[in-house]
Amino acid sequence: MTEPRVYTVSELQAHVRDFLEQEVGRVWVEGEISGFKRHHSGHLYFALRDADARLDAVMWRSTALRLRFEPEEGLAVRARGNLTIYPRQGRYQMIVSALEPVGAGPLQVRFEQLRRQLAEEGLFAAEHKRELPAFPRRVALITSPTGAAVRDLISVALRRWPPLELVVVPVKVQGEGAAEEIAEGIRQADGRGFDVLIVGRGGGSLEDLWAFNEEVVARAIFAAGTPVVSAVGHEVDVAISDLVADVRAATPSAAAETITPDGDEVRRALLGWRRRLGRGLSGKVDDLRRELAVLRQARPFRKPFERIREAGLGLDEFGERLVRGFTDGLKERRAAVDVAAGRLDALSPLKVLGRGYSVTLRGDRVLRRAAEVTTGDELRTILAEGELRSRAL
């Protein structure tokens, strides 16, 4: 009896791996992403699962860098790759070399992912939108200088508003590096005295327009201090830049109409205002002329010096009343002074002395009683005329 072959664990794992890699080969597997993890090395680890089974998968960093969308939990995808076994854990897995969403292209998925992310951050919020100036003077066009769209925009804008100054900031609008150039063009034009920035290009496929769906462009538009108009593609196209910009124009030609007033309408409005202003001024002049005619018939205009003479007479009468009042008052005050002087004279000590009385003083003190004098005091007696000096005995 032949002895059965006995494998080591490593030999069996290697045998199974060879079978999976060589016999099964490359396969396509469809399922939902589960347990998605992006390692710091750049490798992607996840599982593909359906209602009944699960398949571990890994995508190496070099492959992950080429993805046009961001894998996320629960996303239905179709994966292409090779089955192998991970010997250390004894489980088989799929090395994914291609990954695409099911039901939508990778660019559309990436568009929805970025739109959702930026909306949650508030980049599309209405409170961040700014109004465009009614009469712009300088406008920057951040676009390809060779496209038909820029020529149409310039033609329409200058036809509507000839005083407008248009400056083209040349950038790539599709292909590798286009998004970075557009973002840099926005940063360069911002803060250079432009009233409006227009970012855009003509129509094309989603791939052609993709630069305007990149996050770097969206954040440059949001950070700009100058109002931004996004004019990408045709009317049916909606880009991330349209959602972030202050104003979205369906086409570059529509952007030209959006930022400029209609010169013909402005001229008609000015002529209308001029006519209304002229009629208003003429009516005002007529009213003033009628008022002036009435004033001319008024007495002050017919006899302008009459009021002056009347005022002069009144002033003379007032002067006379003032002089009379002053003279009468002076007389009354003089009479009052005379009466007061008579009363004062009657009360004067000299008047009393004239009637035969005298005043005796010891020093400066007037004596009223004899008891106030002692023997030997020097006394002074004032008479109506002169004085006497004596000594008390």
Residue pairs with C-beta under 8 A, 6 or more apart in sequence:
7 15
9 90
10 87
13 85
13 87
13 90
14 87
16 85
16 92
17 84
17 85
17 87
20 82
20 83
20 84
20 85
20 92
21 82
21 83
21 84
24 82
24 83
25 82
26 80
26 81
26 82
26 97
27 80
27 81
27 82
27 83
27 94
28 78
28 79
28 80
29 48
29 55
29 78
29 79
29 80
29 81
29 94
30 48
30 76
30 77
30 78
30 79
30 102
31 48
31 49
31 50
31 55
31 76
31 77
31 79
32 48
32 49
32 50
32 74
32 75
32 76
32 77
33 46
33 47
33 48
33 71
33 72
33 73
33 74
33 75
33 77
34 46
34 47
34 48
34 49
34 54
34 73
34 74
35 45
35 46
35 47
35 73
36 44
36 45
36 46
36 71
36 72
36 73
37 44
37 45
37 46
38 44
38 64
39 45
41 61
42 61
42 64
42 65
43 58
43 59
43 60
43 61
43 64
44 58
44 59
44 64
44 71
44 96
45 57
45 58
46 57
46 58
46 59
46 71
47 54
47 55
47 56
47 57
48 54
48 55
48 57
48 77
48 79
48 94
49 55
55 93
55 94
56 86
56 91
56 92
56 93
56 94
57 79
57 81
57 93
57 94
57 95
57 96
58 93
58 94
58 95
58 96
59 95
59 96
59 97
59 99
60 95
63 96
63 97
63 98
67 99
67 106
68 106
68 107
68 110
69 101
69 106
69 107
69 109
69 110
69 113
70 109
70 110
70 113
71 77
71 99
72 113
75 101
75 109
76 101
76 102
76 103
77 99
77 100
77 101
77 102
78 99
78 100
78 101
78 102
79 94
79 96
79 98
79 99
80 96
80 97
80 98
80 99
81 94
81 95
81 96
81 97
81 98
82 94
82 95
82 97
83 92
83 93
83 94
83 95
84 92
84 93
84 94
84 95
85 91
85 92
85 93
86 92
86 93
100 106
101 108
101 109
104 112
105 206
107 206
107 207
107 210
107 213
108 206
110 213
111 206
111 213
111 240
114 213
114 215
114 218
114 240
115 240
115 243
118 124
118 215
118 218
118 240
118 243
118 244
119 243
122 128
123 218
123 219
123 222
123 243
123 244
124 243
124 244
128 222
128 246
129 246
129 247
130 227
130 246
131 227
131 246
132 196
132 227
132 229
132 246
132 247
132 258
132 259
133 195
133 196
133 227
134 261
135 161
135 261
136 161
136 164
136 195
136 196
136 259
136 260
137 163
137 164
137 165
137 195
138 164
138 165
138 167
138 193
138 194
138 195
139 157
139 164
139 165
139 166
139 167
139 194
139 195
139 196
139 197
139 198
139 259
140 167
140 168
140 169
140 189
140 192
140 194
140 196
140 197
140 198
141 150
141 153
141 154
141 166
141 167
141 168
141 169
141 198
142 169
142 171
142 182
142 185
142 186
142 189
142 197
142 198
142 199
142 200
143 149
143 150
143 153
143 168
143 169
143 170
143 171
143 173
143 198
143 199
143 200
143 201
143 252
144 150
144 170
144 171
144 172
144 173
144 201
145 168
145 170
147 173
147 201
147 202
148 202
149 200
149 201
149 202
149 231
149 251
149 252
149 253
150 168
150 252
152 252
152 253
152 256
153 198
153 200
153 231
153 252
153 253
153 255
153 256
154 166
154 256
155 256
156 253
156 256
156 257
156 260
157 164
157 166
157 256
157 259
157 260
158 164
158 166
159 263
160 256
160 257
160 260
160 261
160 262
160 263
161 260
161 261
161 262
161 263
162 263
164 260
167 189
167 194
169 185
169 188
169 189
170 185
171 178
171 181
171 182
171 184
171 185
172 178
172 181
172 182
172 211
173 182
173 201
173 211
173 212
174 201
174 204
174 207
174 208
174 209
174 210
174 211
175 211
178 211
179 210
179 211
179 212
179 214
179 216
179 217
180 216
182 199
182 211
182 212
182 217
182 220
183 214
183 216
183 217
183 219
183 220
184 220
185 199
186 197
186 199
186 217
186 220
186 221
186 224
186 228
187 220
187 223
187 224
189 197
189 226
190 197
190 223
190 224
190 225
190 226
191 225
191 226
194 226
195 226
195 227
196 226
196 227
196 228
196 229
196 259
197 224
197 226
197 227
197 228
197 229
198 228
198 229
198 231
198 249
198 252
198 255
198 259
199 212
199 217
199 221
199 228
199 229
199 230
199 231
199 232
199 241
199 245
200 212
200 229
200 230
200 231
200 232
200 241
200 249
200 252
200 255
201 209
201 212
201 232
201 233
201 252
202 233
202 251
202 252
203 209
203 233
203 234
203 237
203 251
204 233
209 232
209 233
209 237
209 239
211 217
212 230
212 232
212 239
212 240
212 241
212 242
213 239
213 240
213 241
214 240
215 240
217 240
217 241
218 240
218 241
218 243
218 244
221 228
221 230
221 241
221 244
221 245
222 244
227 246
227 247
228 244
228 245
228 246
228 247
229 245
229 246
229 247
229 248
229 249
229 255
229 258
229 259
230 239
230 241
230 242
230 244
230 245
230 247
230 248
230 249
231 248
231 249
231 250
231 251
231 252
231 254
231 255
232 239
232 241
232 242
233 239
233 251
234 250
234 251
235 250
235 251
235 254
238 248
242 248
247 258
249 255
249 257
249 258
295 301
296 302
299 306
300 306
300 307
345 351
349 359
350 384
353 359
353 382
353 383
353 384
354 384
356 384
358 381
358 382
358 383
358 384
359 366
359 381
359 382
360 366
360 367
360 379
360 380
360 381
360 382
361 367
361 379
361 380
361 381
361 382
362 372
362 373
362 377
362 378
362 379
362 380
365 372
367 373
367 379
373 379
373 392
374 392
375 392
375 393
376 391
376 392
377 391
377 392
378 389
378 390
378 391
379 389
379 390
379 391
379 392
380 387
380 388
380 389
381 387
381 388
381 389
381 390
